[in-house]
Amino acid sequence: MTTDGASRDRFNNKIEYFLTALSYAVGLGNVWRFPYLCYKNGGGSFLIPYMTSLLILGLPFFFFESSIGQFTSLGPIKVWRLSPLFKGIGYAMFVMGAYVGIYYNMVVAWSFYYVYSALTEMPSVPWLSCNNEWNSQECADGIIRNVTDGKQTSPSQEFFYHKVLQISGGIDEMGFLRPHLVLCLALAWIFIYCGLCLGTKSLGKISYFTAFFPYIMITALLINGLQLQGSTEGILHYISPNFEKLSEIGVWSDAATQIFYSLSICMGGVITLASYNNFKNNLFQDSILIVISNSLTSIYAGFAIFSVIGFMANQLGKSIDEAADQGVGLAFVAYPAALARLPYPSIWSVIFFLMIITLGFGSQMTIVETTVATLVDFWPNKLQKRKPLVLGLVCLVMFLAGLPMCTGAGLYILQLMDSYSIPYSAFFIAIAELIAIFWVYGLDIHMKNIYRMVGYKIWPQVYWRFMFKYGCPILICGMLTVVIWKHEPLVYNDYVFPKYSEYVGWSLTASSTLLIPLFAIIELVKVLRKRKTLQASFMHTQILRPEVKFVGDLTPSDQSDKSFDSISSIAKSFPEDLNASGQDNHAFLQCNENFRRNLNQFANFEANSKNNAKLLNFTSISTWTCGNNGVSNLNDDKKLPISPSLQNVFQQQA
């Protein structure tokens, strides 16, 4: 990335944005969350609602969030200048993203411990056999054992639960902190801090590695998995749909949630990355490629996972449905089992878990950067120069917040946060976003904004217009209603979470979603104090429509007053001159806002076109103007260039 003075960072080229966004989207959700959701929902039957959700929700939403980020060059908080009444959406994204960042790094910490264990046990790996101090009598590594209750577990399962997590009997049995997990979690946050201290410009360069390396490792694991006994049965279970599952609303809910989770929709990251784009970048093409690549990666990784699950079922003498956990630990059970069967398993394990760490960092860095940027936006003049300090405080707070997951109840806490911090919050935020942009800001205006960026009308127009304004809102509202109605107590394997944990989970959801109506009320109160009545407050369009006007947003009513003729003639020149070179939209918005405000003040003078023309003399006017070649303060002695047509208008009127 490059930095344009005080403006936002920019990607050096189109490839950097594409790879960075792909690395952000292709993360732990593809190799950790998607396989266990697919396993939980009957294998192949899950692919049908997953691909359906991709086309009708994932693609439109990713494209939509990318478009508002690129058009405004603003982050997830300031972007809601588009509709100030809905600025709470940005804060809700901030809170939800912070929750994800807290437990996301815990998965990275587990991977660090696997790397350490593989290196210390070379050339073997500690989860290869049952001859370890943490193994129980139920452990089966292919040798027939006498098991009284008929329950068998694999070495990789026992290493994860008994050695790494030292898991307790439930969420209320936290016990003491596990020192090895605390150290690994601290190491993960140190890496995040060091990576972001180098600045966002490093993201584009790192993505050249993080975007391609995972595919090499998944391919190697798949080739190895296909050679294992029982792998065919696992893959057949993966690709064979159980159509009875399609009647269960939970399957469709998990599919839609995974789309939101995998693409990081509604968490602010998509908006943040797109805001670093050049104004003329073809985000429509990029969005399609990123969304499709992300989903194909999830499906591809599923083949590697299920080939191993088939092998585990064969070794344990169980069915596919009983072979492995259906929780977040699936990737830390199935993958290690596959790695143990490779030649030189310790080397493969180190490489694989370094890949997991790399994937985690690719997404986590964007999450943390979004959090830090949001905080800096509150007091940019004071905090911009102290951004490394803000970053350090954010990493420290998130590290401390993650410590409970380093106890015996850590996995239960992570499962609780994963189940409540995203699914319901994401749906609420998504509905609010759609209302704010396509019902309040305006579908036609937004489509024109897209046209100005990509240079052509996206096809098919009918599909995109319908999905933006009607399809997506109806589907999400319906899905949210059914999910809440069909809600069941949280369960992990055979463990049923206590009742109070449900209240904690709903509190996580409420802490982000309630910010949307809260800030709407605050905005209304601010306007009500000035307008005296509630009716006048709603008629004050600035709380619904942009605080500042974008290029081409003038309505016919703006040009109705005859005394406004000279002003409207200036405004008409904006679309040709402003932002044509892809300049920083933040600077453009600021100067555009001040320019129009002053022009409106001039319009209140008596209808004397000659006197108004003199006031509009660009050598004496006290305002800002924007142009292709930069932004100039006409009060200053420095005569910076402005757009030619604006200058001609001023000279003609004077």
Helices and strands as residue ranges (DSSP letters): E 2-3, E 9-10, H 14-25, H 28-28, I 29-33, H 34-40, G 43-46, H 47-53, I 54-58, H 59-72, G 78-82, G 84-86, H 88-120, H 155-158, I 159-164, H 179-197, H 201-210, H 213-226, H 231-239, G 243-247, H 249-262, H 269-274, H 283-316, H 320-323, H 331-339, H 345-378, H 380-383, H 387-402, G 403-406, H 410-420, H 423-434, I 435-442, H 443-454, H 461-466, I 467-471, H 472-485, E 491-492, E 495-496, H 499-513, H 515-531, H 534-539, G 541-543, G 556-559, G 562-564, H 565-572, H 574-577, H 585-603, H 609-615, E 624-627, E 630-633, H 644-653
